[in-house]
């Protein structure tokens, strides 16, 4: 039996968690309802975008890990990267979260797994 939460429910939980902590979250791209991969674009006050995606760990868990950081001198490159990722995987969910402490938020998500 698969103990993975369906993607649409996990996405909804991420949105609610961000709002409960005074942040803002929005779905930039909806993916496959049940099995889509979830990627997070974490912001702090609209700046310093960091892309997090789940990566398999040695113990079998899958944690959100920082995969790409936005270059403040070339923000277009980050946007283009996200667009390419979306083209490569149309089942992917892309969620943007703007919150005061992005690292703590991601740590909470990882601890809840």
DSSP file (Angstrom, degrees, kcal/mol; ACC not computed):
  #  RESIDUE AA STRUCTURE BP1 BP2  ACC     N-H-->O    O-->H-N    N-H-->O    O-->H-N    TCO  KAPPA ALPHA  PHI   PSI    X-CA   Y-CA   Z-CA
    1    1 A X              0   0    0      0, 0.0     2,-0.5     0, 0.0     0, 0.0   0.000 360.0 360.0 360.0 139.2    0.0    0.0    0.0
    2    2 A X        -     0   0    0      1,-0.1     0, 0.0     2,-0.1     0, 0.0  -0.758 360.0-167.5 -88.5 124.2    1.2    3.5   -0.9
    3    3 A X        +     0   0    0     -2,-0.5     2,-0.3     2,-0.1    -1,-0.1   0.267  47.7 123.3 -94.6  11.9    1.2    5.9    2.1
    4    4 A X        -     0   0    0      1,-0.1     2,-0.2    31,-0.0    -2,-0.1  -0.558  64.5-123.9 -77.0 134.0    1.8    8.9   -0.1
    5    5 A X        -     0   0    0     -2,-0.3     5,-0.1     1,-0.1    -1,-0.1  -0.557  37.8 -96.8 -72.2 137.0   -0.8   11.7    0.3
    6    6 A X    >>  -     0   0    0     -2,-0.2     4,-2.2     1,-0.1     3,-0.7  -0.274  33.9-119.1 -56.0 143.2   -2.5   12.6   -3.0
    7    7 A X  H 3> S+     0   0    0     27,-1.3     4,-2.9     1,-0.3     5,-0.2   0.853 110.5  54.8 -56.3 -41.5   -0.8   15.6   -4.6
    8    8 A X  H 3> S+     0   0    0     25,-2.5     4,-1.8     1,-0.2    -1,-0.3   0.860 110.4  46.6 -65.7 -33.1   -3.9   17.8   -4.5
    9    9 A X  H <> S+     0   0    0     -3,-0.7     4,-2.2    24,-0.3    -1,-0.2   0.901 113.1  48.4 -72.9 -40.9   -4.4   17.2   -0.8
   10   10 A X  H  X S+     0   0    0     -4,-2.2     4,-2.3     2,-0.2    -2,-0.2   0.913 110.8  51.4 -64.2 -41.6   -0.8   17.9    0.0
   11   11 A X  H  X S+     0   0    0     -4,-2.9     4,-2.2     1,-0.2    -1,-0.2   0.925 110.1  49.4 -60.0 -44.6   -0.9   21.1   -2.1
   12   12 A X  H  X S+     0   0    0     -4,-1.8     4,-2.3    -5,-0.2    -1,-0.2   0.897 109.9  51.1 -61.6 -40.9   -3.9   22.2   -0.2
   13   13 A X  H  X S+     0   0    0     -4,-2.2     4,-2.6     1,-0.2    -1,-0.2   0.883 108.2  52.2 -65.1 -38.6   -2.2   21.5    3.1
   14   14 A X  H  X S+     0   0    0     -4,-2.3     4,-2.2     2,-0.2    -1,-0.2   0.915 109.6  49.6 -63.4 -43.2    0.8   23.5    2.0
   15   15 A X  H  X S+     0   0    0     -4,-2.2     4,-2.1     1,-0.2    -2,-0.2   0.932 113.7  45.4 -61.0 -46.2   -1.4   26.5    1.1
   16   16 A X  H  X S+     0   0    0     -4,-2.3     4,-2.5     1,-0.2    -2,-0.2   0.891 110.9  52.8 -67.0 -39.7   -3.2   26.4    4.5
   17   17 A X  H  X S+     0   0    0     -4,-2.6     4,-1.0     2,-0.2     6,-0.2   0.922 109.5  49.3 -62.4 -43.7    0.0   26.0    6.5
   18   18 A X  H ><>S+     0   0    0     -4,-2.2     5,-2.9     1,-0.2     3,-0.7   0.933 112.8  47.0 -60.7 -46.0    1.5   29.0    4.8
   19   19 A X  H ><5S+     0   0    0     -4,-2.1     3,-1.6     1,-0.2    -1,-0.2   0.878 107.4  56.6 -64.8 -37.5   -1.6   31.1    5.5
   20   20 A X  H 3<5S+     0   0    0     -4,-2.5    -1,-0.2     1,-0.3    -2,-0.2   0.725 107.7  50.0 -67.3 -19.5   -1.7   29.9    9.2
   21   21 A X  T <<5S-     0   0    0     -4,-1.0    79,-0.3    -3,-0.7    -1,-0.3   0.180 126.1 -98.3-103.7  16.0    1.8   31.2    9.6
   22   22 A X  T < 5S+     0   0    0     -3,-1.6    -3,-0.2     1,-0.2    -2,-0.1   0.600  87.8 115.4  82.7  11.1    1.1   34.6    8.2
   23   23 A X      < -     0   0    0     -5,-2.9     2,-0.4    -6,-0.2    -1,-0.2  -0.297  60.3-121.7-100.4-172.1    2.5   33.8    4.7
   24   24 A X  E     +A   98   0A   0     74,-2.5    74,-3.5    -2,-0.1     2,-0.4  -0.998  25.2 179.9-134.5 136.7    0.9   33.6    1.3
   25   25 A X  E     +A   97   0A   0     -2,-0.4     2,-0.3    72,-0.2    72,-0.2  -0.992   1.2 177.4-138.2 147.0    0.9   30.7   -1.0
   26   26 A X  E     -A   96   0A   0     70,-2.3    70,-2.7    -2,-0.4     2,-0.7  -0.994  33.2-115.5-146.4 150.2   -0.5   30.1   -4.5
   27   27 A X  E     -A   95   0A   0     -2,-0.3    68,-0.2    68,-0.2     3,-0.2  -0.785  26.0-178.7 -86.5 116.3   -0.5   27.3   -7.0
   28   28 A X  E    S+     0   0A   0     66,-2.9     2,-0.3    -2,-0.7    67,-0.2   0.789  75.4  10.9 -83.3 -30.4    1.4   28.5  -10.1
   29   29 A X  E    S-A   94   0A   0     65,-1.6    65,-2.3    57,-0.0     2,-0.4  -0.947  70.8-141.0-151.6 126.9    0.8   25.2  -12.0
   30   30 A X        -     0   0    0     -2,-0.3    63,-0.1    63,-0.2    62,-0.1  -0.722  25.1-174.6 -87.8 136.6   -1.5   22.3  -11.2
   31   31 A X        -     0   0    0     -2,-0.4    61,-0.2     1,-0.2    60,-0.2  -0.197  46.1 -29.7-109.2-157.1   -0.2   18.9  -11.9
   32   32 A X     >  -     0   0    0     59,-1.7     4,-1.4     1,-0.1    -1,-0.2  -0.409  61.1-129.7 -62.7 131.5   -1.6   15.4  -11.8
   33   33 A X  T  4 S+     0   0    0      1,-0.2   -25,-2.5     2,-0.2   -24,-0.3   0.840  94.3  17.8 -55.7 -43.9   -4.3   15.2   -9.1
   34   34 A X  T  4 S+     0   0    0    -27,-0.2   -27,-1.3   -28,-0.2    -1,-0.2   0.839 136.0  22.9-102.5 -37.6   -3.1   12.2   -7.3
   35   35 A X  T  4 S+     0   0    0    -29,-0.2    -2,-0.2   -28,-0.1    56,-0.1   0.271  80.6 133.1-120.3  11.8    0.6   11.4   -8.1
   36   36 A X     <  -     0   0    0     -4,-1.4    56,-0.2     1,-0.1     2,-0.2  -0.325  58.6-113.2 -66.9 146.1    2.0   14.7   -9.4
   37   37 A X        -     0   0    0      1,-0.0    56,-3.8    52,-0.0     2,-0.5  -0.528  28.0-138.4 -73.6 143.3    5.4   15.9   -8.1
   38   38 A X  E     -b   93   0A   0     54,-0.2    16,-0.6    -2,-0.2     2,-0.4  -0.931  19.3-175.7-110.9 124.8    5.3   19.0   -5.9
   39   39 A X  E     -bC  94  53A   0     54,-2.7    56,-2.6    -2,-0.5     2,-0.5  -0.933  11.9-149.9-114.2 142.1    7.9   21.7   -6.3
   40   40 A X  E     -bC  95  52A   0     12,-2.6    12,-3.1    -2,-0.4     2,-0.7  -0.936   9.3-158.8-115.7 131.6    8.0   24.7   -4.1
   41   41 A X  E     -bC  96  51A   0     54,-3.1    56,-2.9    -2,-0.5     2,-0.5  -0.940  22.8-159.8-103.2 110.0    9.3   28.2   -4.9
   42   42 A X  E     +bC  97  50A   0      8,-3.0     8,-1.7    -2,-0.7     2,-0.3  -0.792  13.0 178.5 -97.9 130.7   10.0   29.7   -1.5
   43   43 A X  E     -b   98   0A   0     54,-3.2    56,-2.4    -2,-0.5     2,-0.5  -0.884  23.3-148.2-125.0 156.7   10.3   33.5   -1.2
   44   44 A X  E >  S- C   0  47A   0      3,-2.3     3,-1.1    -2,-0.3    56,-0.1  -0.941  88.2 -22.4-125.9 108.0   10.9   35.9    1.7
   45   45 A X  T 3  S-     0   0    0     -2,-0.5     3,-0.1     1,-0.2    -1,-0.1   0.873 125.3 -55.0  57.0  40.9    9.0   39.1    1.2
   46   46 A X  T 3  S+     0   0    0      1,-0.2     2,-0.3     2,-0.1    -1,-0.2   0.525 120.7  90.9  77.6   6.4    8.9   38.6   -2.5
   47   47 A X  E <   +C   44   0A   0     -3,-1.1    -3,-2.3     1,-0.2    -1,-0.2  -0.789  60.2  38.7-128.9 170.3   12.6   38.1   -2.9
   48   48 A X  E    S-     0   0A   0     -2,-0.3    -1,-0.2    -5,-0.2     2,-0.1   0.934  70.4-154.2  59.7  55.8   15.3   35.5   -2.9
   49   49 A X  E     -     0   0A   0     -3,-0.2    21,-3.3    -6,-0.1     2,-0.4  -0.359  14.6-176.0 -63.2 134.8   13.5   32.7   -4.7
   50   50 A X  E     -CD  42  69A   0     -8,-1.7    -8,-3.0    19,-0.2     2,-0.5  -0.998  17.7-140.8-133.1 129.2   14.7   29.2   -3.9
   51   51 A X  E     -CD  41  68A   0     17,-3.3    16,-3.5    -2,-0.4    17,-1.4  -0.794  19.1-169.4 -91.8 126.5   13.3   26.1   -5.7
   52   52 A X  E     +CD  40  66A   0    -12,-3.1   -12,-2.6    -2,-0.5     2,-0.3  -0.937   8.4 173.1-113.8 137.3   12.8   23.1   -3.4
   53   53 A X  E     -CD  39  65A   0     12,-2.2    12,-2.6    -2,-0.4     2,-0.3  -0.978  38.0 -96.6-139.4 157.1   11.9   19.6   -4.7
   54   54 A X  E     - D   0  64A   0    -16,-0.6     2,-0.4    -2,-0.3    10,-0.2  -0.526  39.6-173.3 -74.8 132.3   11.7   16.2   -3.1
   55   55 A X  E     - D   0  63A   0      8,-2.6     8,-1.8    -2,-0.3     2,-0.1  -0.982  28.3-109.8-125.6 137.3   14.7   14.1   -3.3
   56   56 A X  E     - D   0  62A   0     -2,-0.4     6,-0.2     6,-0.2     2,-0.2  -0.405  33.7-151.8 -66.0 140.1   15.0   10.5   -2.2
   57   57 A X    >   -     0   0    0      4,-3.0     3,-1.9    -2,-0.1    -1,-0.0  -0.653  28.8-104.2-107.4 166.3   17.2    9.9    0.9
   58   58 A X  T 3  S+     0   0    0      1,-0.3    -1,-0.1    -2,-0.2    -2,-0.0   0.811 120.2  56.7 -60.4 -31.0   19.2    6.9    1.9
   59   59 A X  T 3  S-     0   0    0      1,-0.1    -1,-0.3     2,-0.0     3,-0.1   0.416 122.6-104.0 -83.4   4.3   16.6    5.9    4.5
   60   60 A X  S <  S+     0   0    0     -3,-1.9    -2,-0.1     1,-0.3    -1,-0.1   0.277  82.4 125.0  94.0 -11.4   13.9    5.8    1.8
   61   61 A X        -     0   0    0     -5,-0.1    -4,-3.0     1,-0.0     2,-0.5  -0.282  55.4-137.0 -74.7 167.5   12.3    9.1    2.8
   62   62 A X  E     -D   56   0A   0     -6,-0.2     2,-0.3    48,-0.1    -6,-0.2  -0.943  25.8-175.8-130.2 109.0   11.8   12.0    0.3
   63   63 A X  E     -D   55   0A   0     -8,-1.8    -8,-2.6    -2,-0.5     2,-0.5  -0.753  33.3-106.1-107.9 150.6   12.7   15.4    1.7
   64   64 A X  E     -D   54   0A   0     -2,-0.3     2,-0.4   -10,-0.2   -10,-0.2  -0.642  44.9-177.0 -71.7 124.4   12.3   18.9    0.2
   65   65 A X  E     -D   53   0A   0    -12,-2.6   -12,-2.2    -2,-0.5     2,-0.4  -0.962  35.3-103.3-125.6 140.9   15.9   19.9   -0.8
   66   66 A X  E     +D   52   0A   0     -2,-0.4   -14,-0.3   -14,-0.2     3,-0.1  -0.505  43.3 170.8 -64.2 120.2   17.0   23.3   -2.3
   67   67 A X  E     +     0   0A   0    -16,-3.5     2,-0.3    -2,-0.4   -15,-0.2   0.694  60.9   9.4-106.1 -26.8   17.6   22.5   -5.9
   68   68 A X  E     -D   51   0A   0    -17,-1.4   -17,-3.3     2,-0.0     2,-0.4  -0.974  59.8-150.4-158.1 139.8   18.0   26.0   -7.4
   69   69 A X  E     -D   50   0A   0     -2,-0.3     2,-0.3   -19,-0.2   -19,-0.2  -0.910  26.9-115.3-113.8 141.1   18.5   29.5   -6.1
   70   70 A X        -     0   0    0    -21,-3.3     2,-0.7    -2,-0.4     5,-0.1  -0.550  21.9-134.2 -74.1 133.3   17.4   32.6   -8.0
   71   71 A X    >   -     0   0    0      3,-0.5     3,-1.8    -2,-0.3     7,-0.2  -0.811   9.3-149.1 -86.1 116.6   20.2   35.0   -9.0
   72   72 A X  T 3  S+     0   0    0     -2,-0.7     3,-0.4     1,-0.3    -1,-0.1   0.739  97.4  54.6 -61.5 -21.2   19.1   38.5   -8.0
   73   73 A X  T 3  S+     0   0    0      1,-0.2    -1,-0.3     2,-0.1     3,-0.1   0.605 121.1  28.4 -85.7 -11.9   21.1   39.9  -10.9
   74   74 A X    X>  +     0   0    0     -3,-1.8     3,-0.8     1,-0.1     4,-0.7  -0.490  64.0 158.7-147.0  70.1   19.3   37.6  -13.4
   75   75 A X  H 3> S+     0   0    0     -3,-0.4     4,-1.7     1,-0.2     3,-0.3   0.765  71.2  69.1 -67.9 -25.1   15.8   36.8  -12.2
   76   76 A X  H 3> S+     0   0    0      1,-0.2     4,-2.6     2,-0.2    -1,-0.2   0.864  92.1  59.0 -61.0 -36.8   14.7   35.9  -15.8
   77   77 A X  H <> S+     0   0    0     -3,-0.8     4,-2.1     1,-0.2    -1,-0.2   0.887 104.5  50.1 -61.5 -39.7   16.9   32.8  -15.8
   78   78 A X  H  X S+     0   0    0     -4,-0.7     4,-2.2    -3,-0.3    -1,-0.2   0.919 111.4  48.5 -64.7 -44.6   15.1   31.4  -12.7
   79   79 A X  H  X S+     0   0    0     -4,-1.7     4,-2.1     1,-0.2    -2,-0.2   0.897 111.5  49.7 -62.6 -41.0   11.7   32.0  -14.4
   80   80 A X  H  X S+     0   0    0     -4,-2.6     4,-2.3     2,-0.2    -1,-0.2   0.879 108.5  53.2 -65.9 -37.7   12.9   30.3  -17.6
   81   81 A X  H  X S+     0   0    0     -4,-2.1     4,-2.4     2,-0.2    -2,-0.2   0.929 109.1  48.8 -61.9 -45.5   14.2   27.4  -15.6
   82   82 A X  H  X S+     0   0    0     -4,-2.2     4,-2.1     1,-0.2    -2,-0.2   0.901 110.4  51.4 -61.5 -40.9   10.8   26.9  -14.0
   83   83 A X  H  X S+     0   0    0     -4,-2.1     4,-1.9     2,-0.2    -1,-0.2   0.905 109.8  49.4 -63.3 -41.6    9.1   27.1  -17.4
   84   84 A X  H  X S+     0   0    0     -4,-2.3     4,-2.3     1,-0.2    -2,-0.2   0.905 109.5  51.8 -64.0 -41.1   11.4   24.4  -18.7
   85   85 A X  H  X S+     0   0    0     -4,-2.4     4,-1.8     1,-0.2    -1,-0.2   0.892 108.7  51.4 -61.4 -39.7   10.7   22.2  -15.8
   86   86 A X  H  < S+     0   0    0     -4,-2.1    -1,-0.2     1,-0.2    -2,-0.2   0.883 109.7  49.3 -66.0 -38.8    7.0   22.6  -16.3
   87   87 A X  H  < S+     0   0    0     -4,-1.9     3,-0.4     1,-0.2    -2,-0.2   0.895 111.7  49.7 -66.2 -39.9    7.4   21.6  -20.0
   88   88 A X  H  < S+     0   0    0     -4,-2.3     2,-0.4     1,-0.3    -2,-0.2   0.829 125.1  25.9 -68.1 -32.8    9.4   18.5  -19.0
   89   89 A X    ><  +     0   0    0     -4,-1.8     3,-1.5    -5,-0.2    -1,-0.3  -0.790  59.7 175.0-138.0  91.1    6.9   17.4  -16.5
   90   90 A X  T 3  S+     0   0    0     -2,-0.4    -1,-0.1    -3,-0.4    -4,-0.1   0.594  81.1  65.1 -74.8  -9.2    3.4   18.5  -17.0
   91   91 A X  T 3  S+     0   0    0    -60,-0.2   -59,-1.7   -56,-0.1    -1,-0.3   0.497  82.4 110.9 -84.6  -4.6    2.2   16.4  -14.0
   92   92 A X    <   -     0   0    0     -3,-1.5     2,-0.4   -61,-0.2   -54,-0.2  -0.453  61.2-143.0 -77.1 139.0    4.2   18.6  -11.7
   93   93 A X  E     - b   0  38A   0    -56,-3.8   -54,-2.7    -2,-0.2     2,-0.5  -0.848  11.6-160.9 -94.8 136.6    2.6   21.0   -9.2
   94   94 A X  E     -Ab  29  39A   0    -65,-2.3   -66,-2.9    -2,-0.4   -65,-1.6  -0.970  11.3-177.9-121.8 115.4    4.4   24.3   -8.8
   95   95 A X  E     -Ab  27  40A   0    -56,-2.6   -54,-3.1    -2,-0.5     2,-0.5  -0.947  14.0-153.0-118.7 129.7    3.6   26.2   -5.6
   96   96 A X  E     -Ab  26  41A   0    -70,-2.7   -70,-2.3    -2,-0.5     2,-0.5  -0.887  12.7-172.4-102.3 129.8    4.9   29.6   -4.6
   97   97 A X  E     -Ab  25  42A   0    -56,-2.9   -54,-3.2    -2,-0.5     2,-0.6  -0.986   9.0-168.4-124.7 123.2    5.2   30.3   -0.9
   98   98 A X  E     +Ab  24  43A   0    -74,-3.5   -74,-2.5    -2,-0.5     2,-0.3  -0.947  29.8 148.0-110.9 112.0    6.1   33.8    0.4
   99   99 A X    >   -     0   0    0    -56,-2.4     3,-0.5    -2,-0.6   -76,-0.1  -0.970  56.9-113.1-147.7 155.1    6.8   33.5    4.1
  100  100 A X  T 3  S+     0   0    0     -2,-0.3     2,-0.4   -79,-0.3    -1,-0.1   0.840 111.3  27.2 -61.9 -36.6    9.0   35.2    6.7
  101  101 A X  T 3>  +     0   0    0      1,-0.1     4,-2.0     2,-0.1    -1,-0.3  -0.714  66.5 173.7-130.1  81.5   11.2   32.1    7.4
  102  102 A X  H <> S+     0   0    0     -3,-0.5     4,-2.5    -2,-0.4     5,-0.2   0.862  78.8  54.4 -59.0 -39.1   11.2   29.9    4.3
  103  103 A X  H  > S+     0   0    0      1,-0.2     4,-2.3     2,-0.2    -1,-0.2   0.908 109.3  47.6 -64.0 -41.3   13.8   27.5    5.7
  104  104 A X  H  > S+     0   0    0     -3,-0.2     4,-2.1     2,-0.2    -1,-0.2   0.893 110.5  53.0 -65.3 -39.2   11.8   26.8    8.9
  105  105 A X  H  X S+     0   0    0     -4,-2.0     4,-2.0     2,-0.2    -2,-0.2   0.936 110.7  45.7 -61.3 -47.5    8.7   26.3    6.7
  106  106 A X  H  X S+     0   0    0     -4,-2.5     4,-2.5     1,-0.2   -42,-0.2   0.890 109.8  55.3 -64.2 -38.7   10.4   23.7    4.6
  107  107 A X  H  X S+     0   0    0     -4,-2.3     4,-2.4     1,-0.2    -1,-0.2   0.888 106.2  52.1 -60.9 -38.6   11.8   22.0    7.7
  108  108 A X  H  X S+     0   0    0     -4,-2.1     4,-1.5     2,-0.2    -1,-0.2   0.917 109.0  49.5 -62.2 -43.6    8.2   21.7    9.0
  109  109 A X  H  < S+     0   0    0     -4,-2.0     4,-0.3     1,-0.2    -2,-0.2   0.913 112.2  48.0 -62.1 -42.2    7.1   20.1    5.8
  110  110 A X  H >< S+     0   0    0     -4,-2.5     3,-1.0     1,-0.2    -1,-0.2   0.871 109.9  52.5 -66.9 -36.5   10.0   17.6    6.0
  111  111 A X  H 3< S+     0   0    0     -4,-2.4    -1,-0.2     1,-0.2    -2,-0.2   0.767 102.1  60.1 -70.1 -24.7    9.3   16.8    9.7
  112  112 A X  T 3<        0   0    0     -4,-1.5    -1,-0.2     1,-0.2    -2,-0.2   0.563 360.0 360.0 -80.7  -6.7    5.7   16.0    8.9
  113  113 A X    <         0   0    0     -3,-1.0    -1,-0.2    -4,-0.3    -2,-0.1   0.463 360.0 360.0 -80.2 360.0    6.7   13.2    6.5
